[in-house]
Amino acid sequence: MLPWEKLRLVEQLVRASEDLALVGIRARHPGSSPRELELRLAALRLDRRVMIELFGWDPLREGY
């Protein structure tokens, strides 16, 4: 497999995992705004301290 093909495959896997994560987030938090969905998705990847510092979002209080 060529390097660019590997990168494309990784990109597709990352997008698929984000899509699955968003399905779970929507199931746990129906009615969330698009901004809330973005924050909850980011909270799955970033440290709690970073989420609070950058976005003012505490995943422990608001939920993932």
N, C-alpha and C positions, 0 to 999 in steps of 0.2 A: 504494500500500500504506500502510495506517495505521501510525503509529509502534509501537503495541503488536503489530501483526502482524510488523513487522520484528524487534522484540525476541524474539518467540516463535521466529521463524526462526533468529535467531542462537543462541538457547538450544538449539534442536534440533541445529544444526550443531556446537556445542561438545560436546554429549552424544555425538553420533555420532563425533566425533574422539577423545573419551575412550574410547569403546567400542573403536574400532579400535586405539588405543594399548594398551589392556589385552589385546587379543588378541595383539599382538606381545610384550608383556611375559610373558604366560603361555606363549607358545611358547619364549621364550628362557630362562625360569626356571620350569619346571614344578615344581609342588609348593610354590610360594611361599604363605606365609600371607596372609590378607587384609590384615594390617598391612604386610607387605612389598610387596604389590601397590600399596597406597596410597602408600607411600614412593617406589617406583619411578616411579609416575605423577607424583607431585609433582616428582621429580627431573628430569622432562622439561621442566618449566615454570620451576622455580626455579634460581637460581644455586647452584653447588656450595658456596660459602661459606655461603649461607643454609641450605642443607640440613644442613650440618655444625653450624652454630650452633643452629638450631632443633630439629633432630631427632637429632643425633649420627649422621647417615647420610652417608657419603662415597660418592657415586655412582661415582666412579672405582674405588673399592675393591670396592663391593658390586654395581655394575652398574645399568644403567637398566632 
